[in-house]
């Protein structure tokens, strides 16, 4: 299990290859790559701020909970901080499990939690100026789907 | 005395990110910041703003020493 905050760009393909390599018991690896959007030209740059030490710990707790809930073999979360240009990868999540359903659900849940509850502060800077972004109503309801204990576990 | 950190919109509002402030409790720190900058003081008790003392969320009062780090966290944006 690994959580990384990184200020420079990353290569999602290379991360996925490294994460997948050497697994003999995991039948499924699901990964998700999130990209920064230009929002119809209104965003020139996203600035993502984290609280060093605090943000990693919060994400690690999310990852640990996902490992337990979905019986994962491993999980990787890599999140960019600092300035991010539209089109650049901003987040990468990978989950490895014995079977695909758990891996899909873990990646889905981790992303829902990251998008709504991870301690980041995100500013969009564009031609119209700068504005702080808050989670959307959809982000919040997506995350709430996972707050009920899974009836199957 | 405590090392105070501001994040997100609070940092923009105050015009600083990190500052050392003379205070021996969290409520004393809030009062000191309020005296320095009433707008910031008001924002710190605004909806959804949390305080973390040495990287743990605190609701209510906490003692502070010179080595204590206090962070004020406005509502989080998510990733």
gemmi code that builds the backbone of each chain (N, CA, C; Angstrom):
import gemmi

chains = {
    "A": [
        ("UNK", (0.848, -1.191, 0.000), (0.000, 0.000, 0.000), (0.883, 1.240, 0.000)),
        ("UNK", (0.539, 2.163, -0.884), (1.390, 3.337, -1.000), (0.548, 4.564, -1.363)),
        ("UNK", (0.862, 5.682, -0.698), (0.221, 6.965, -1.004), (1.327, 7.974, -1.282)),
        ("UNK", (1.266, 8.613, -2.428), (2.314, 9.560, -2.816), (1.683, 10.880, -3.246)),
        ("UNK", (2.214, 11.973, -2.725), (1.876, 13.305, -3.241), (3.085, 13.784, -4.027)),
        ("UNK", (2.845, 14.243, -5.230), (3.965, 14.552, -6.120), (3.720, 15.875, -6.827)),
        ("UNK", (4.766, 16.708, -6.920), (4.566, 18.020, -7.536), (4.822, 18.017, -9.036)),
        ("UNK", (5.491, 16.988, -9.561), (5.752, 16.956, -11.004), (4.823, 16.003, -11.734)),
        ("UNK", (4.800, 16.055, -13.061), (3.962, 15.142, -13.851), (4.355, 13.677, -13.640)),
        ("UNK", (3.404, 12.775, -13.941), (3.716, 11.343, -13.881), (3.155, 10.650, -15.104)),
        ("UNK", (3.654, 9.443, -15.341), (3.244, 8.636, -16.492), (2.335, 7.512, -15.988)),
        ("UNK", (1.009, 7.628, -16.236), (0.082, 6.617, -15.710), (0.408, 5.209, -16.213)),
        ("UNK", (0.835, 5.106, -17.463), (1.160, 3.793, -18.023), (2.305, 3.124, -17.277)),
        ("UNK", (3.327, 3.908, -16.982), (4.487, 3.360, -16.261), (4.090, 2.944, -14.850)),
        ("UNK", (3.219, 3.742, -14.216), (2.767, 3.393, -12.868), (1.983, 2.086, -12.889)),
        ("UNK", (1.112, 1.956, -13.898), (0.290, 0.745, -13.983), (1.161, -0.491, -14.237)),
        ("UNK", (2.138, -0.345, -15.129), (3.036, -1.472, -15.412), (3.772, -1.893, -14.143)),
        ("UNK", (4.297, -0.921, -13.420), (5.053, -1.242, -12.198), (4.132, -1.883, -11.155)),
        ("UNK", (2.899, -1.370, -11.065), (1.959, -1.879, -10.057), (1.535, -3.312, -10.380)),
        ("UNK", (1.437, -3.611, -11.670), (0.944, -4.922, -12.105), (2.027, -6.008, -12.056)),
        ("UNK", (3.265, -5.553, -12.170), (4.371, -6.500, -12.299), (4.596, -7.315, -11.022)),
        ("UNK", (4.810, -8.624, -11.229), (5.239, -9.493, -10.132), (4.112, -9.990, -9.252)),
        ("UNK", (2.884, -9.868, -9.718), (1.763, -10.359, -8.899), (1.404, -11.771, -9.354)),
        ("UNK", (1.325, -12.694, -8.417), (0.984, -14.074, -8.775), (-0.394, -14.463, -8.244)),
        ("UNK", (-0.880, -13.740, -7.256), (-2.147, -14.138, -6.636), (-3.283, -13.154, -6.934)),
        ("UNK", (-2.944, -11.970, -7.444), (-3.988, -10.994, -7.761), (-4.498, -11.276, -9.165)),
        ("UNK", (-5.795, -11.592, -9.268), (-6.362, -11.837, -10.592), (-6.838, -10.568, -11.273)),
        ("UNK", (-6.891, -9.463, -10.523), (-7.487, -8.247, -11.080), (-6.729, -7.014, -10.598)),
        ("UNK", (-6.406, -6.166, -11.548), (-5.894, -4.835, -11.217), (-6.774, -3.819, -11.939)),
        ("UNK", (-7.381, -2.922, -11.179), (-8.161, -1.834, -11.778), (-7.449, -0.525, -11.471)),
        ("UNK", (-7.289, 0.280, -12.510), (-6.662, 1.582, -12.266), (-7.546, 2.693, -12.806)),
        ("UNK", (-7.391, 3.868, -12.244), (-8.117, 5.052, -12.692), (-7.117, 6.192, -12.807)),
        ("UNK", (-7.190, 6.925, -13.910), (-6.369, 8.123, -14.078), (-7.293, 9.311, -14.254)),
        ("UNK", (-7.136, 10.304, -13.419), (-7.928, 11.532, -13.542), (-7.080, 12.622, -14.184)),
        ("UNK", (-7.705, 13.350, -15.129), (-7.001, 14.422, -15.832), (-7.577, 15.781, -15.434)),
        ("UNK", (-6.739, 16.787, -15.444), (-7.217, 18.151, -15.209), (-7.952, 18.624, -16.461)),
        ("UNK", (-9.135, 19.231, -16.267), (-9.952, 19.706, -17.390), (-9.744, 21.200, -17.638)),
        ("UNK", (-9.907, 21.609, -18.912), (-9.797, 23.028, -19.267), (-11.105, 23.765, -18.995)),
        ("UNK", (-12.205, 23.018, -18.775), (-13.523, 23.607, -18.495), (-13.906, 24.645, -19.543)),
        ("UNK", (-13.864, 24.228, -20.797), (-14.260, 25.119, -21.880), (-13.373, 26.351, -22.005)),
        ("UNK", (-12.123, 26.210, -21.614), (-11.178, 27.325, -21.750), (-11.156, 28.247, -20.540)),
        ("UNK", (-11.988, 27.933, -19.518), (-12.028, 28.832, -18.359), (-10.911, 28.539, -17.355)),
        ("UNK", (-10.246, 27.386, -17.519), (-9.145, 27.045, -16.613), (-7.828, 26.956, -17.382)),
        ("UNK", (-6.880, 27.801, -17.035), (-5.533, 27.723, -17.611), (-4.645, 26.826, -16.762)),
        ("UNK", (-4.903, 26.872, -15.463), (-4.077, 26.072, -14.558), (-4.883, 25.766, -13.301)),
        ("UNK", (-4.674, 24.548, -12.763), (-5.247, 24.195, -11.465), (-4.112, 24.259, -10.456)),
        ("UNK", (-4.388, 24.835, -9.301), (-3.375, 24.838, -8.241), (-3.917, 24.034, -7.073)),
        ("UNK", (-3.197, 22.973, -6.753), (-3.663, 22.068, -5.720), (-2.755, 22.170, -4.506)),
        ("UNK", (-3.368, 22.464, -3.370), (-2.604, 22.634, -2.148), (-2.924, 21.493, -1.189)),
        ("UNK", (-1.898, 20.932, -0.569), (-2.091, 19.887, 0.436), (-1.461, 20.360, 1.738)),
        ("UNK", (-1.831, 19.717, 2.838), (-1.193, 19.978, 4.130), (-0.242, 18.816, 4.358)),
        ("UNK", (1.027, 19.093, 4.152), (2.031, 18.027, 4.184), (1.959, 17.255, 5.497)),
        ("UNK", (1.946, 15.960, 5.411), (1.862, 15.131, 6.607), (0.414, 14.808, 6.952)),
        ("UNK", (-0.442, 15.781, 6.925), (-1.853, 15.596, 7.272), (-2.620, 14.970, 6.108)),
        ("UNK", (-2.380, 15.493, 4.909), (-3.108, 15.007, 3.734), (-2.749, 13.549, 3.436)),
        ("UNK", (-1.451, 13.218, 3.489), (-1.028, 11.833, 3.228), (-1.674, 10.881, 4.229)),
        ("UNK", (-1.693, 11.298, 5.517), (-2.259, 10.430, 6.556), (-3.739, 10.183, 6.293)),
        ("UNK", (-4.453, 11.231, 5.913), (-5.894, 11.080, 5.652), (-6.133, 10.123, 4.483)),
        ("UNK", (-5.320, 10.238, 3.439), (-5.496, 9.355, 2.273), (-5.091, 7.922, 2.619)),
        ("UNK", (-4.041, 7.811, 3.427), (-3.609, 6.476, 3.857), (-4.726, 5.772, 4.635)),
        ("UNK", (-5.444, 6.535, 5.456), (-6.567, 5.939, 6.199), (-7.660, 5.469, 5.248)),
        ("UNK", (-7.915, 6.260, 4.174), (-8.904, 5.842, 3.168), (-8.436, 4.555, 2.484)),
        ("UNK", (-7.146, 4.505, 2.174), (-6.596, 3.336, 1.469), (-6.654, 2.097, 2.361)),
        ("UNK", (-6.314, 2.284, 3.632), (-6.343, 1.155, 4.571), (-7.767, 0.617, 4.720)),
        ("UNK", (-8.738, 1.538, 4.790), (-10.134, 1.116, 4.923), (-10.576, 0.349, 3.671)),
        ("UNK", (-10.111, 0.786, 2.495), (-10.483, 0.104, 1.247), (-9.861, -1.284, 1.179)),
        ("UNK", (-8.616, -1.409, 1.635), (-7.950, -2.723, 1.636), (-8.753, -3.707, 2.477)),
        ("UNK", (-9.211, -3.214, 3.633), (-9.953, -4.070, 4.554), (-11.332, -4.418, 3.971)),
        ("UNK", (-12.017, -3.408, 3.481), (-13.405, -3.611, 3.031), (-13.470, -4.492, 1.789)),
        ("UNK", (-12.531, -4.280, 0.868), (-12.605, -4.986, -0.412), (-11.578, -6.114, -0.519)),
        ("UNK", (-10.944, -6.426, 0.590), (-9.969, -7.532, 0.620), (-8.916, -7.370, -0.472)),
        ("UNK", (-8.331, -6.195, -0.540), (-7.356, -5.930, -1.599), (-6.002, -6.559, -1.261)),
        ("UNK", (-5.284, -6.898, -2.309), (-3.891, -7.326, -2.132), (-2.985, -6.107, -2.011)),
        ("UNK", (-3.363, -5.024, -2.709), (-2.504, -3.841, -2.701), (-3.282, -2.645, -3.253)),
        ("UNK", (-2.818, -1.475, -2.896), (-3.417, -0.264, -3.456), (-2.342, 0.814, -3.589)),
        ("UNK", (-2.475, 1.614, -4.645), (-1.565, 2.745, -4.862), (-2.398, 3.987, -5.150)),
        ("UNK", (-2.091, 5.066, -4.450), (-2.709, 6.359, -4.749), (-1.586, 7.352, -4.996)),
        ("UNK", (-1.586, 7.968, -6.156), (-0.631, 9.040, -6.427), (-1.419, 10.285, -6.799)),
        ("UNK", (-1.153, 11.383, -6.096), (-1.897, 12.615, -6.344), (-0.927, 13.750, -6.592)),
        ("UNK", (-1.217, 14.539, -7.607), (-0.392, 15.724, -7.870), (-0.727, 16.829, -6.875)),
        ("UNK", (0.254, 17.649, -6.568), (0.048, 18.907, -5.850), (0.768, 20.001, -6.629)),
        ("UNK", (0.432, 21.256, -6.330), (1.056, 22.365, -7.056), (0.291, 22.662, -8.329)),
        ("UNK", (0.923, 23.388, -9.269), (0.225, 23.773, -10.500), (0.088, 22.592, -11.474)),
        ("UNK", (-1.100, 22.437, -12.047), (-1.382, 21.333, -12.984), (-2.085, 21.920, -14.210)),
        ("UNK", (-1.563, 21.629, -15.378), (-2.138, 22.165, -16.617), (-3.242, 21.243, -17.128)),
        ("UNK", (-4.275, 21.805, -17.807), (-5.310, 20.958, -18.403), (-4.679, 19.876, -19.289)),
        ("UNK", (-5.233, 18.679, -19.187), (-4.709, 17.566, -19.965), (-3.689, 16.747, -19.208)),
        ("UNK", (-3.112, 17.310, -18.170), (-2.153, 16.537, -17.373), (-2.897, 15.642, -16.389)),
        ("UNK", (-2.273, 14.499, -16.085), (-2.854, 13.589, -15.098), (-2.707, 14.215, -13.724)),
        ("UNK", (-3.802, 14.166, -12.966), (-3.804, 14.784, -11.629), (-3.831, 13.714, -10.539)),
        ("UNK", (-4.460, 12.566, -10.849), (-4.555, 11.506, -9.837), (-4.487, 10.142, -10.511)),
        ("UNK", (-3.873, 9.195, -9.807), (-3.811, 7.811, -10.271), (-4.123, 6.912, -9.077)),
        ("UNK", (-5.084, 6.027, -9.280), (-5.437, 5.057, -8.243), (-5.378, 3.668, -8.860)),
        ("UNK", (-4.754, 2.730, -8.187), (-4.771, 1.343, -8.652), (-5.077, 0.435, -7.474)),
        ("UNK", (-5.907, -0.584, -7.737), (-6.274, -1.554, -6.711), (-6.056, -2.957, -7.261)),
        ("UNK", (-5.426, -3.793, -6.477), (-5.204, -5.186, -6.863), (-5.969, -6.095, -5.912)),
        ("UNK", (-6.696, -7.050, -6.493), (-7.469, -7.989, -5.680), (-7.462, -9.349, -6.364)),
        ("UNK", (-7.933, -10.341, -5.633), (-7.990, -11.678, -6.217), (-8.971, -11.703, -7.382)),
        ("UNK", (-10.083, -10.958, -7.236), (-11.131, -10.978, -8.253), (-11.534, -9.561, -8.655)),
        ("UNK", (-12.104, -9.428, -9.857), (-12.299, -8.098, -10.434), (-13.290, -7.219, -9.687)),
        ("UNK", (-14.406, -7.780, -9.174), (-15.452, -6.947, -8.582), (-14.882, -6.075, -7.454)),
        ("UNK", (-14.096, -6.707, -6.576), (-13.516, -5.967, -5.449), (-12.564, -4.874, -5.943)),
        ("UNK", (-11.798, -5.189, -6.989), (-10.838, -4.202, -7.501), (-11.573, -2.999, -8.114)),
        ("UNK", (-12.639, -3.280, -8.901), (-13.443, -2.190, -9.482), (-14.038, -1.312, -8.376)),
        ("UNK", (-14.659, -1.970, -7.396), (-15.349, -1.204, -6.355), (-14.374, -0.390, -5.511)),
        ("UNK", (-13.217, -0.964, -5.243), (-12.229, -0.243, -4.422), (-11.747, 1.014, -5.148)),
        ("UNK", (-11.475, 0.898, -6.433), (-11.002, 2.063, -7.190), (-12.097, 3.133, -7.239)),
        ("UNK", (-13.344, 2.673, -7.426), (-14.497, 3.575, -7.477), (-14.649, 4.315, -6.143)),
        ("UNK", (-14.606, 3.557, -5.050), (-14.784, 4.170, -3.734), (-13.643, 5.119, -3.396)),
        ("UNK", (-12.433, 4.686, -3.662), (-11.288, 5.553, -3.347), (-11.374, 6.868, -4.098)),
        ("UNK", (-11.766, 6.810, -5.370), (-11.895, 8.045, -6.138), (-13.018, 8.930, -5.589)),
        ("UNK", (-14.151, 8.302, -5.216), (-15.252, 9.098, -4.644), (-14.807, 9.794, -3.365)),
        ("UNK", (-14.061, 9.085, -2.527), (-13.590, 9.687, -1.280), (-12.534, 10.759, -1.556)),
        ("UNK", (-11.632, 10.477, -2.490), (-10.583, 11.463, -2.809), (-11.199, 12.760, -3.324)),
        ("UNK", (-12.224, 12.620, -4.188), (-12.827, 13.797, -4.825), (-13.613, 14.660, -3.838)),
        ("UNK", (-14.085, 14.057, -2.760), (-14.956, 14.831, -1.880), (-14.389, 15.045, -0.485)),
        ("UNK", (-13.489, 14.152, -0.043), (-13.095, 14.214, 1.373), (-11.594, 14.347, 1.607)),
        ("UNK", (-10.799, 14.249, 0.572), (-9.351, 14.347, 0.799), (-8.981, 15.799, 1.090)),
        ("UNK", (-8.078, 16.004, 2.051), (-7.698, 17.376, 2.424), (-6.821, 18.055, 1.355)),
        ("UNK", (-7.488, 18.532, 0.334), (-6.836, 19.353, -0.685), (-7.631, 20.644, -0.813)),
        ("UNK", (-6.927, 21.690, -1.242), (-7.613, 22.940, -1.590), (-7.211, 23.255, -3.018)),
        ("UNK", (-8.222, 23.445, -3.853), (-8.003, 23.478, -5.295), (-8.467, 24.811, -5.851)),
        ("UNK", (-7.571, 25.453, -6.566), (-7.895, 26.754, -7.139), (-7.793, 26.648, -8.654)),
        ("UNK", (-8.792, 27.201, -9.327), (-8.774, 27.240, -10.780), (-8.399, 28.659, -11.203)),
        ("UNK", (-7.367, 28.763, -12.029), (-6.917, 30.071, -12.496), (-7.137, 30.125, -14.005)),
        ("UNK", (-7.846, 31.160, -14.461), (-8.139, 31.277, -15.890), (-8.281, 32.723, -16.303)),
        ("UNK", (-8.749, 32.938, -17.536), (-8.885, 34.303, -18.048), (-9.814, 35.158, -17.175)),
        ("UNK", (-10.783, 34.520, -16.518), (-11.721, 35.261, -15.677), (-11.229, 35.482, -14.259)),
        ("UNK", (-9.990, 35.079, -13.975), (-9.455, 35.232, -12.623), (-9.295, 33.887, -11.932)),
        ("UNK", (-9.152, 33.927, -10.606), (-8.929, 32.709, -9.826), (-10.125, 32.441, -8.932)),
        ("UNK", (-10.453, 31.164, -8.764), (-11.536, 30.844, -7.817), (-11.244, 29.501, -7.146)),
        ("UNK", (-11.616, 29.412, -5.865), (-11.462, 28.162, -5.120), (-12.613, 27.236, -5.465)),
        ("UNK", (-12.295, 25.961, -5.586), (-13.302, 24.985, -5.987), (-13.712, 24.148, -4.773)),
        ("UNK", (-15.010, 23.886, -4.654), (-15.492, 22.986, -3.600), (-16.113, 21.763, -4.246)),
        ("UNK", (-16.213, 20.665, -3.495), (-16.812, 19.470, -4.088), (-18.222, 19.775, -4.587)),
        ("UNK", (-18.604, 19.172, -5.707), (-19.952, 19.361, -6.226), (-20.925, 18.487, -5.442)),
        ("UNK", (-22.223, 18.782, -5.601), (-23.244, 17.956, -4.950), (-23.098, 16.500, -5.409)),
        ("UNK", (-22.753, 16.330, -6.689), (-22.582, 14.980, -7.238), (-21.399, 14.269, -6.566)),
        ("UNK", (-20.292, 15.015, -6.359), (-19.136, 14.428, -5.666), (-19.559, 13.898, -4.297)),
        ("UNK", (-20.380, 14.705, -3.600), (-20.777, 14.327, -2.241), (-21.699, 13.120, -2.230)),
        ("UNK", (-22.685, 13.111, -3.143), (-23.608, 11.968, -3.140), (-22.892, 10.702, -3.629)),
        ("UNK", (-21.949, 10.868, -4.552), (-21.159, 9.705, -4.991), (-20.442, 9.072, -3.796)),
        ("UNK", (-19.838, 9.916, -2.967), (-19.080, 9.402, -1.820), (-19.995, 8.762, -0.789)),
        ("UNK", (-21.201, 9.343, -0.630), (-22.129, 8.831, 0.387), (-22.610, 7.414, 0.067)),
        ("UNK", (-22.544, 7.046, -1.217), (-22.940, 5.676, -1.588), (-22.181, 4.634, -0.785)),
        ("UNK", (-20.941, 4.978, -0.365), (-20.066, 3.990, 0.272), (-20.124, 4.058, 1.782)),
        ("UNK", (-20.915, 4.981, 2.329), (-20.896, 5.160, 3.771), (-21.679, 4.063, 4.496)),
        ("UNK", (-22.609, 3.422, 3.817), (-23.315, 2.288, 4.414), (-22.403, 1.076, 4.326)),
        ("UNK", (-22.374, 0.274, 5.404), (-21.560, -0.933, 5.318), (-22.063, -1.817, 4.180)),
        ("UNK", (-21.134, -2.448, 3.495), (-21.471, -3.306, 2.371), (-22.240, -4.527, 2.881)),
        ("UNK", (-23.492, -4.744, 2.385), (-24.275, -5.883, 2.881), (-23.619, -7.237, 2.583)),
        ("UNK", (-22.721, -7.256, 1.606), (-22.107, -8.528, 1.215), (-20.895, -8.880, 2.076)),
        ("UNK", (-20.424, -7.903, 2.861), (-19.209, -8.199, 3.639), (-19.498, -8.252, 5.126)),
    ],
    "B": [
        ("UNK", (3.002, 30.585, 22.434), (3.530, 30.756, 21.089), (3.198, 29.520, 20.263)),
        ("UNK", (2.794, 29.744, 19.030), (2.474, 28.601, 18.172), (2.764, 28.974, 16.727)),
        ("UNK", (3.072, 27.944, 15.965), (3.259, 28.155, 14.527), (1.904, 27.944, 13.857)),
        ("UNK", (1.425, 28.969, 13.186), (0.072, 28.922, 12.616), (0.168, 28.771, 11.102)),
        ("UNK", (-0.604, 27.849, 10.561), (-0.644, 27.624, 9.112), (-2.061, 27.873, 8.601)),
        ("UNK", (-2.154, 28.541, 7.482), (-3.455, 28.758, 6.832), (-3.462, 28.072, 5.474)),
        ("UNK", (-4.630, 27.576, 5.103), (-4.749, 26.895, 3.808), (-5.890, 27.485, 2.980)),
        ("UNK", (-5.797, 27.235, 1.688), (-6.873, 27.568, 0.753), (-7.276, 29.028, 0.827)),
        ("UNK", (-8.589, 29.291, 0.785), (-9.075, 30.669, 0.760), (-8.653, 31.474, 1.995)),
        ("UNK", (-8.407, 30.796, 3.131), (-7.990, 31.533, 4.330), (-6.641, 32.216, 4.109)),
        ("UNK", (-5.763, 31.520, 3.378), (-4.435, 32.070, 3.089), (-4.569, 33.310, 2.195)),
        ("UNK", (-5.436, 33.234, 1.211), (-5.669, 34.391, 0.331), (-6.232, 35.567, 1.124)),
        ("UNK", (-7.161, 35.259, 2.014), (-7.813, 36.307, 2.808), (-6.810, 37.015, 3.714)),
        ("UNK", (-5.952, 36.218, 4.383), (-5.020, 36.790, 5.351), (-3.798, 37.402, 4.671)),
        ("UNK", (-3.427, 36.863, 3.507), (-2.232, 37.331, 2.827), (-0.955, 36.706, 3.366)),
        ("UNK", (-1.081, 35.659, 4.183), (0.098, 34.904, 4.634), (-0.256, 33.430, 4.791)),
        ("UNK", (0.779, 32.602, 4.786), (0.558, 31.170, 4.897), (1.006, 30.635, 6.246)),
        ("UNK", (2.033, 31.271, 6.802), (2.611, 30.751, 8.045), (3.072, 31.912, 8.913)),
        ("UNK", (2.819, 31.799, 10.205), (3.158, 32.892, 11.102), (3.310, 32.336, 12.511)),
        ("UNK", (4.196, 32.946, 13.293), (4.313, 32.569, 14.699), (3.511, 33.568, 15.519)),
        ("UNK", (2.637, 33.034, 16.370), (1.739, 33.902, 17.138), (1.853, 33.557, 18.623)),
        ("UNK", (1.894, 34.604, 19.456), (1.974, 34.439, 20.910), (0.612, 34.028, 21.443)),
        ("UNK", (0.504, 32.806, 21.973), (-0.751, 32.336, 22.563), (-0.477, 31.035, 23.290)),
        ("UNK", (-1.201, 30.811, 24.393), (-0.964, 29.580, 25.156), (-2.150, 28.618, 25.072)),
        ("UNK", (-3.173, 29.032, 24.331), (-4.309, 28.128, 24.126), (-4.913, 28.425, 22.753)),
        ("UNK", (-5.702, 27.483, 22.286), (-6.317, 27.662, 20.965), (-7.275, 28.859, 20.978)),
        ("UNK", (-8.029, 29.017, 22.080), (-8.957, 30.157, 22.141), (-8.169, 31.464, 22.214)),
        ("UNK", (-7.032, 31.443, 22.930), (-6.173, 32.625, 22.989), (-5.606, 32.972, 21.624)),
        ("UNK", (-5.267, 31.946, 20.878), (-4.740, 32.152, 19.524), (-5.806, 32.770, 18.624)),
        ("UNK", (-7.022, 32.242, 18.732), (-8.124, 32.798, 17.927), (-8.327, 34.281, 18.261)),
        ("UNK", (-8.257, 34.603, 19.560), (-8.452, 35.991, 19.991), (-7.316, 36.871, 19.457)),
        ("UNK", (-6.081, 36.351, 19.498), (-4.929, 37.121, 19.018), (-5.054, 37.388, 17.516)),
        ("UNK", (-5.481, 36.363, 16.778), (-5.623, 36.530, 15.322), (-6.766, 37.491, 15.006)),
        ("UNK", (-7.823, 37.387, 15.795), (-8.974, 38.288, 15.627), (-8.551, 39.740, 15.842)),
        ("UNK", (-7.690, 39.956, 16.870), (-7.229, 41.316, 17.172), (-6.349, 41.865, 16.039)),
        ("UNK", (-5.528, 40.959, 15.457), (-4.639, 41.382, 14.364), (-5.406, 41.661, 13.087)),
        ("UNK", (-6.421, 40.829, 12.843), (-7.116, 40.886, 11.553), (-8.559, 40.407, 11.762)),
        ("UNK", (-9.462, 41.354, 12.039), (-10.852, 40.971, 12.359), (-11.518, 40.129, 11.260)),
        ("UNK", (-11.206, 40.415, 9.992), (-11.818, 39.625, 8.906), (-11.376, 38.177, 8.968)),
        ("UNK", (-10.066, 37.983, 9.216), (-9.540, 36.621, 9.342), (-10.151, 35.940, 10.565)),
        ("UNK", (-10.202, 36.683, 11.676), (-10.767, 36.123, 12.904), (-12.178, 35.597, 12.684)),
        ("UNK", (-12.953, 36.372, 11.944), (-14.323, 35.978, 11.638), (-14.332, 34.730, 10.748)),
        ("UNK", (-13.461, 34.729, 9.747), (-13.414, 33.595, 8.809), (-13.013, 32.300, 9.516)),
        ("UNK", (-12.154, 32.412, 10.539), (-11.682, 31.200, 11.236), (-12.804, 30.503, 11.990)),
        ("UNK", (-13.841, 31.262, 12.361), (-14.965, 30.594, 13.031), (-16.132, 30.409, 12.065)),
        ("UNK", (-15.852, 30.547, 10.774), (-16.875, 30.388, 9.749), (-17.273, 28.934, 9.556)),
        ("UNK", (-18.332, 28.705, 8.751), (-18.845, 27.339, 8.554), (-17.805, 26.433, 7.899)),
        ("UNK", (-17.632, 25.266, 8.511), (-16.778, 24.249, 7.892), (-15.296, 24.438, 8.107)),
        ("UNK", (-14.885, 25.478, 8.849), (-13.449, 25.659, 9.097), (-13.045, 24.819, 10.315)),
        ("UNK", (-12.067, 23.950, 10.113), (-11.606, 23.089, 11.196), (-10.218, 23.529, 11.651)),
        ("UNK", (-9.910, 23.260, 12.927), (-8.570, 23.543, 13.439), (-7.862, 22.217, 13.685)),
        ("UNK", (-6.598, 22.144, 13.278), (-5.788, 20.959, 13.565), (-4.613, 21.396, 14.431)),
        ("UNK", (-4.431, 20.698, 15.547), (-3.300, 20.973, 16.435), (-2.332, 19.805, 16.285)),
        ("UNK", (-1.123, 20.119, 15.881), (-0.125, 19.084, 15.564), (-0.737, 17.987, 14.681)),
        ("UNK", (-1.416, 18.414, 13.660), (-1.958, 17.572, 12.593), (-3.120, 16.676, 13.028)),
        ("UNK", (-3.747, 16.990, 14.163), (-4.953, 16.256, 14.570), (-6.084, 17.265, 14.740)),
        ("UNK", (-7.245, 16.949, 14.155), (-8.393, 17.849, 14.236), (-8.826, 18.011, 15.696)),
        ("UNK", (-9.012, 19.257, 16.106), (-9.422, 19.539, 17.483), (-10.732, 20.312, 17.442)),
        ("UNK", (-11.707, 19.856, 18.231), (-12.942, 20.624, 18.390), (-12.933, 21.152, 19.813)),
        ("UNK", (-12.947, 22.459, 19.946), (-12.903, 23.024, 21.291), (-11.525, 23.548, 21.633)),
        ("UNK", (-11.125, 23.361, 22.889), (-9.932, 24.016, 23.413), (-8.706, 23.081, 23.368)),
        ("UNK", (-7.528, 23.676, 23.260), (-6.282, 22.903, 23.328), (-5.170, 23.819, 23.826)),
        ("UNK", (-4.273, 23.299, 24.681), (-3.132, 24.099, 25.124), (-2.099, 24.189, 24.002)),
        ("UNK", (-1.362, 25.277, 23.942), (-0.343, 25.456, 22.904), (1.006, 25.740, 23.545)),
        ("UNK", (2.059, 25.213, 22.934), (3.419, 25.562, 23.347), (4.125, 26.172, 22.142)),
        ("UNK", (5.373, 26.547, 22.352), (6.143, 27.168, 21.267), (6.311, 26.209, 20.091)),
        ("UNK", (6.230, 24.907, 20.382), (6.475, 23.925, 19.322), (5.185, 23.473, 18.636)),
        ("UNK", (4.061, 23.950, 19.146), (2.782, 23.479, 18.602), (2.524, 24.071, 17.213)),
        ("UNK", (2.028, 23.212, 16.337), (1.636, 23.664, 15.000), (0.111, 23.679, 14.949)),
        ("UNK", (-0.444, 24.824, 14.611), (-1.897, 24.934, 14.498), (-2.235, 25.261, 13.048)),
        ("UNK", (-3.087, 24.441, 12.458), (-3.500, 24.693, 11.074), (-4.992, 24.968, 11.051)),
        ("UNK", (-5.392, 25.979, 10.308), (-6.809, 26.247, 10.091), (-7.168, 25.775, 8.688)),
        ("UNK", (-8.142, 24.854, 8.645), (-8.462, 24.157, 7.394), (-9.859, 24.551, 6.938)),
        ("UNK", (-9.974, 25.330, 5.886), (-11.301, 25.652, 5.357), (-11.908, 24.410, 4.694)),
        ("UNK", (-13.184, 24.466, 4.323), (-13.792, 23.294, 3.681), (-12.899, 22.771, 2.550)),
        ("UNK", (-12.727, 21.452, 2.525), (-11.772, 20.864, 1.588), (-12.361, 20.770, 0.189)),
        ("UNK", (-11.496, 20.932, -0.787), (-11.935, 20.863, -2.189), (-12.042, 19.434, -2.680)),
        ("UNK", (-11.344, 18.514, -2.001), (-11.163, 17.194, -2.592), (-10.123, 17.277, -3.681)),
        ("UNK", (-9.765, 16.085, -4.218), (-8.664, 16.030, -5.176), (-9.127, 16.294, -6.593)),
    ],
}
model = gemmi.Model(1)
for chain_id, residues in chains.items():
    chain = gemmi.Chain(chain_id)
    for i, (resn, *xyz) in enumerate(residues, 1):
        res = gemmi.Residue()
        res.name, res.seqid = resn, gemmi.SeqId(i, " ")
        for name, pos in zip(("N", "CA", "C"), xyz):
            atom = gemmi.Atom()
            atom.name, atom.element = name, gemmi.Element(name[0])
            atom.pos, atom.b_iso = gemmi.Position(*pos), 0.0
            res.add_atom(atom)
        chain.add_residue(res)
    model.add_chain(chain)
structure = gemmi.Structure()
structure.add_model(model)
structure.setup_entities()
